[in-house]
Every structure is written in C-alpha cells, then in structure tokens.
Amino acid sequence: MSFQTVIFGGTFDRIHDGHRLMFQKAVDLVQNNGTIIIGLTGQALLENKAHKDKILSYEQRLLNVTNELRQLTNKQFELTFDEINTKDGSATINEYENGALIVSEETLKGGEHINEVRTQKGLKTLFLAVVGLVKSPNGDKLSSTQIREKE
C-alpha cells in the first residue's frame, strides 16, 4: 500500500524512537515522488506543554525532522512543513487524492475527528495508518516531555 500524500504532525522536540517509528511509517507509505506533509507544532500550541521553555525552536525542530527523514530512505519525495497552531492543522483544509494520515494509538481519535471534519467539508477521508506507542525503560510511554525533564 502506498500513497501520493502522507501526513503526520507533532512537536518533535527531542526526537526519540516513538518519533522514528512514525518517520519510518511515512517513508514506507509515500509513493516515489510523492509528498510527505508534516504539521509541526507552532508557538500557540506550545503554551500548555510541560517545560515549554526548554522546547527547541521551530527552525531547529524542522531541521532535525528533515535530517531524520532523509536518512531513512533513498526514495525521492517532496517534504513540506505546515506550522500548526490548531489541533486539526491543515489536514482538514486541503484535498488529497490519495492520502494517508499517520497517527499513534494515542492520537487515533484525533485522526478520526479529522476525517469527520473532512467528510463534513466534502473532502475525501484520509487512510489512517496507526503506529504503536514506544515504552521507556520504566514502562511509561516514551515522550519528549520525559526527556526535557531529565535535562
């Protein structure tokens, strides 16, 4: 299964194995010469994050994600970033002929909500590609917040 457009979003502050699972899913799903669209969390959505003062700049996070994705494959694809400042980002705005939205087990309901909004707007729904959660050594969900707390 492959898609012309693959979309996913997040803050991607301290890149960890959970993020890498999502990145790998994106390069596996995108067609050669397709497009990966990343909704990268903007300042408005960072206000309620724990340890927000330690979150890397938008520009640094964009660069880190780009570098991680490009190292995963020789496949050719366009990489586009949208700054997201609402929970839906741009996934409810644009039409995608053959699109997939990558979500985690934790964000699946958000993906279903995005498809509901798309349907209400007369847009095609996106295939929801679900990745599992990665556990930290103590058994909790691996997160950038945990990493920031330890710095």
N, C-alpha and C positions, 0 to 999 in steps of 0.2 A: 504494500500500500504506500503510495506517495502522493504528495500534494504540491500544487503550484505555490501556495502560500501557507506558511506555518507561523503561528503567532504564539507568543507567550509573554508574560510580564512578571515584574518583581522589582525589588530594590537592588538586589545583587551587590550588597555592601561588602561583605567578606565572603568571597567565593569559596564554597565548600562542596563536598561530594553530592549533596542534595541538588545543588545548582547544576553540577556537572551531569547528573542523571538527566535533567531537563534539557541541557545543551545537547547531549548525545541524542536524545529523542528527536530534537529539532533537526539535526543534520541527517539522521536516519530517515525522517519523514519527508524532507523537502526534495522536490524533483531537481535534477540537474538543471541549472539556470533558473531555478525558482527563486522565491523570496522568503527570507526569514524576517519577520517584524517583531521587534522587542519593545514592549511597553516598559520603559524604565521610569521608576517612581521619581516624581518631581518633589519639590520642596513642600507643596501643600499637603501631600500625603505623608510626609516625614514627621510632621508636627507631633504626632502621638506615639512615635517609635521610642522604645527604651534606648537610652544613651545616644540620643539623636545628635549630640554634639560630637560624637566620635564617628559618625557616618561619613564615608568618603564623599567627595564632591561628585556631582552628576557626571562631569567630564571624566574623572578618574574611573568611575564605575563603568561608563560607556567603553572606555579603552580596555579595561580588564575583561569585560564580557566579549568584546570583539576579539581580543587575543585568544581567549579560551576557545571560542567557537572555531576560529580559523585553524587552530592546532588539531582539531578533531577529524578533519577530512580533507581530501583533495578535491571534493565535489565543488563545482562552481555554483555560487548562489549570491544573490544580492542581499545585503544586510542593511536593514532600515531600523532606526530607532525613533520611537514616539515618546515624548515626555508625557507621563500620565499624572494627572492631578485629580482624577475622579476614580472611583472604584471600577468603572467599566472601561476606562481608557478609550481608545479609538476602535476597539473591537465591535462596538455596536453602531458604528457610523458607516464604514466602507463596505462595499460589496466585494466578495472574494469568490471567484468562480469555482475554485477547487481548494477550499481552505480547511485548515486544522488549527485547533486551539489546544495547546498543551497546558494541562492543569495537574496539580498533585491531588492525592487522596483528600487532602485538607481543603483544597480550593475547588473541588468538583462542583459544589453547589453554586459557586460564583460563575463557573463556566456554564452551568445550566441556566442561570439567570441571564447571562449574556445571550444565549441562544433564544431565550424567551423574548428579550428585548428586540433581537434581530427579527424574529418572526412577526412581532407587533409592527415593526417598521417595514415589513415586506421584503426583508433581506434573507438570503439563504442562510440556514444554520451552518455552523462550523462543526466538523468532526471533533469530538472531544477525545484527546489522547491523554490517558491518565498515567502518571508516573507515581511510584510508591514513595513513601517517606523514608528517609535515611535516619537511622538512630545514631546518637552519640555514644561514646563508650559507657556512659552511665545509664543508657537505655532511653533517655529523652529524645525527642525529635531534634535532629541537628539543625541549628539555626545561627544566623549571623549575630543575633542578639546575644546568644551564649558566648560567641567568640569575642564580641565587644566587651562583655562583662569581665572577661579574663584579662583584657589588655590593661 
